[in-house]
Amino acid sequence: MYNTLLTLLLIDSVLIIVAVLMQPAKNDNAASALSGGAADLFSKQKPRGFEAFMQKVTTVLGVLFFLLALALVYISSH
């Protein structure tokens, strides 16, 4: 059981890395760095399409990683 959970954790880790790398980049330029990003504060928009999907995938994979890690700790201590 421990080996199965460890394998699932490793697969989940790789999938998290891939999901984060596939997310679209936020185009921050030098002007927003100097102004502190105040313009971005009021121009928040909900992500749509691929960006929203990748955020949900990353969240699910993160929760799964956390649960698998807790399960591994529990199994290794008992």
PyRosetta script that sets phi, psi and omega in degrees:
from pyrosetta import init, pose_from_sequence

init()
pose = pose_from_sequence("MYNTLLTLLLIDSVLIIVAVLMQPAKNDNAASALSGGAADLFSKQKPRGFEAFMQKVTTVLGVLFFLLALALVYISSH")
pose.set_psi(1, -41.7)
pose.set_omega(1, 179.7)
pose.set_phi(2, -60.7)
pose.set_psi(2, -44.7)
pose.set_omega(2, -178.8)
pose.set_phi(3, -65.3)
pose.set_psi(3, -36.6)
pose.set_omega(3, 178.2)
pose.set_phi(4, -64.7)
pose.set_psi(4, -45.6)
pose.set_omega(4, 179.2)
pose.set_phi(5, -66.0)
pose.set_psi(5, -37.5)
pose.set_omega(5, 178.3)
pose.set_phi(6, -65.0)
pose.set_psi(6, -40.2)
pose.set_omega(6, 177.2)
pose.set_phi(7, -64.3)
pose.set_psi(7, -43.3)
pose.set_omega(7, 177.5)
pose.set_phi(8, -63.0)
pose.set_psi(8, -37.3)
pose.set_omega(8, 178.2)
pose.set_phi(9, -65.5)
pose.set_psi(9, -41.2)
pose.set_omega(9, 178.5)
pose.set_phi(10, -66.1)
pose.set_psi(10, -41.4)
pose.set_omega(10, 177.6)
pose.set_phi(11, -63.7)
pose.set_psi(11, -42.5)
pose.set_omega(11, 178.9)
pose.set_phi(12, -63.0)
pose.set_psi(12, -38.6)
pose.set_omega(12, 178.4)
pose.set_phi(13, -61.1)
pose.set_psi(13, -45.0)
pose.set_omega(13, 179.2)
pose.set_phi(14, -64.9)
pose.set_psi(14, -40.6)
pose.set_omega(14, 179.5)
pose.set_phi(15, -66.1)
pose.set_psi(15, -34.9)
pose.set_omega(15, 176.3)
pose.set_phi(16, -64.6)
pose.set_psi(16, -43.2)
pose.set_omega(16, 178.9)
pose.set_phi(17, -60.9)
pose.set_psi(17, -44.5)
pose.set_omega(17, 179.9)
pose.set_phi(18, -64.5)
pose.set_psi(18, -42.4)
pose.set_omega(18, -178.8)
pose.set_phi(19, -64.5)
pose.set_psi(19, -39.1)
pose.set_omega(19, 179.7)
pose.set_phi(20, -69.2)
pose.set_psi(20, -40.2)
pose.set_omega(20, -179.8)
pose.set_phi(21, -69.7)
pose.set_psi(21, -25.2)
pose.set_omega(21, -179.7)
pose.set_phi(22, -82.6)
pose.set_psi(22, -12.3)
pose.set_omega(22, -179.1)
pose.set_phi(23, -68.8)
pose.set_psi(23, 142.2)
pose.set_omega(23, 178.7)
pose.set_phi(24, -63.1)
pose.set_psi(24, 144.2)
pose.set_omega(24, -179.2)
pose.set_phi(25, -75.6)
pose.set_psi(25, 143.8)
pose.set_omega(25, 172.4)
pose.set_phi(26, -84.7)
pose.set_psi(26, 119.7)
pose.set_omega(26, -175.7)
pose.set_phi(27, -81.6)
pose.set_psi(27, 87.0)
pose.set_omega(27, 175.0)
pose.set_phi(28, -92.1)
pose.set_psi(28, 132.2)
pose.set_omega(28, 178.4)
pose.set_phi(29, -111.0)
pose.set_psi(29, 179.6)
pose.set_omega(29, -176.9)
pose.set_phi(30, -65.1)
pose.set_psi(30, -31.9)
pose.set_omega(30, -178.8)
pose.set_phi(31, -64.9)
pose.set_psi(31, -40.9)
pose.set_omega(31, 179.2)
pose.set_phi(32, -71.9)
pose.set_psi(32, -29.1)
pose.set_omega(32, 176.8)
pose.set_phi(33, -68.3)
pose.set_psi(33, -38.5)
pose.set_omega(33, -178.8)
pose.set_phi(34, -77.3)
pose.set_psi(34, -33.0)
pose.set_omega(34, -179.2)
pose.set_phi(35, -86.7)
pose.set_psi(35, -3.7)
pose.set_omega(35, 179.4)
pose.set_phi(36, 82.1)
pose.set_psi(36, 8.5)
pose.set_omega(36, 178.1)
pose.set_phi(37, 75.5)
pose.set_psi(37, 22.8)
pose.set_omega(37, -178.4)
pose.set_phi(38, -62.9)
pose.set_psi(38, -31.8)
pose.set_omega(38, 179.7)
pose.set_phi(39, -67.9)
pose.set_psi(39, -30.8)
pose.set_omega(39, -179.9)
pose.set_phi(40, -74.7)
pose.set_psi(40, -19.7)
pose.set_omega(40, -177.1)
pose.set_phi(41, -63.3)
pose.set_psi(41, -39.9)
pose.set_omega(41, -176.1)
pose.set_phi(42, -97.1)
pose.set_psi(42, -4.3)
pose.set_omega(42, -178.8)
pose.set_phi(43, -108.2)
pose.set_psi(43, 29.4)
pose.set_omega(43, 179.7)
pose.set_phi(44, -69.4)
pose.set_psi(44, 131.6)
pose.set_omega(44, 176.2)
pose.set_phi(45, -128.6)
pose.set_psi(45, 149.7)
pose.set_omega(45, 177.5)
pose.set_phi(46, -70.4)
pose.set_psi(46, 137.3)
pose.set_omega(46, 177.1)
pose.set_phi(47, -66.2)
pose.set_psi(47, 146.0)
pose.set_omega(47, -178.3)
pose.set_phi(48, -130.0)
pose.set_psi(48, 155.4)
pose.set_omega(48, 173.2)
pose.set_phi(49, 66.4)
pose.set_psi(49, -129.0)
pose.set_omega(49, -174.1)
pose.set_phi(50, -62.8)
pose.set_psi(50, -38.8)
pose.set_omega(50, -179.2)
pose.set_phi(51, -63.6)
pose.set_psi(51, -43.5)
pose.set_omega(51, 178.4)
pose.set_phi(52, -64.7)
pose.set_psi(52, -41.7)
pose.set_omega(52, 179.1)
pose.set_phi(53, -61.7)
pose.set_psi(53, -44.6)
pose.set_omega(53, -178.3)
pose.set_phi(54, -67.8)
pose.set_psi(54, -33.6)
pose.set_omega(54, 176.1)
pose.set_phi(55, -65.7)
pose.set_psi(55, -40.1)
pose.set_omega(55, 178.8)
pose.set_phi(56, -67.7)
pose.set_psi(56, -41.1)
pose.set_omega(56, 178.7)
pose.set_phi(57, -62.4)
pose.set_psi(57, -43.2)
pose.set_omega(57, 179.9)
pose.set_phi(58, -64.0)
pose.set_psi(58, -40.4)
pose.set_omega(58, 178.6)
pose.set_phi(59, -64.3)
pose.set_psi(59, -45.2)
pose.set_omega(59, 179.9)
pose.set_phi(60, -63.6)
pose.set_psi(60, -43.5)
pose.set_omega(60, 179.0)
pose.set_phi(61, -65.2)
pose.set_psi(61, -35.6)
pose.set_omega(61, 177.3)
pose.set_phi(62, -65.8)
pose.set_psi(62, -42.7)
pose.set_omega(62, 177.5)
pose.set_phi(63, -65.2)
pose.set_psi(63, -41.9)
pose.set_omega(63, 177.5)
pose.set_phi(64, -61.7)
pose.set_psi(64, -41.0)
pose.set_omega(64, 177.1)
pose.set_phi(65, -59.8)
pose.set_psi(65, -46.0)
pose.set_omega(65, -179.4)
pose.set_phi(66, -61.7)
pose.set_psi(66, -45.4)
pose.set_omega(66, -179.6)
pose.set_phi(67, -65.8)
pose.set_psi(67, -41.3)
pose.set_omega(67, 178.1)
pose.set_phi(68, -65.1)
pose.set_psi(68, -39.0)
pose.set_omega(68, 178.4)
pose.set_phi(69, -64.3)
pose.set_psi(69, -42.5)
pose.set_omega(69, 177.4)
pose.set_phi(70, -64.3)
pose.set_psi(70, -40.2)
pose.set_omega(70, 178.4)
pose.set_phi(71, -63.8)
pose.set_psi(71, -40.4)
pose.set_omega(71, 178.0)
pose.set_phi(72, -64.3)
pose.set_psi(72, -40.7)
pose.set_omega(72, 177.8)
pose.set_phi(73, -63.5)
pose.set_psi(73, -43.5)
pose.set_omega(73, -179.8)
pose.set_phi(74, -63.2)
pose.set_psi(74, -45.5)
pose.set_omega(74, -178.5)
pose.set_phi(75, -67.7)
pose.set_psi(75, -38.7)
pose.set_omega(75, -178.0)
pose.set_phi(76, -71.9)
pose.set_psi(76, -22.9)
pose.set_omega(76, 179.4)
pose.set_phi(77, -89.0)
pose.set_psi(77, -11.1)
pose.set_omega(77, 179.5)
pose.set_phi(78, -115.1)
pose.dump_pdb("model.pdb")
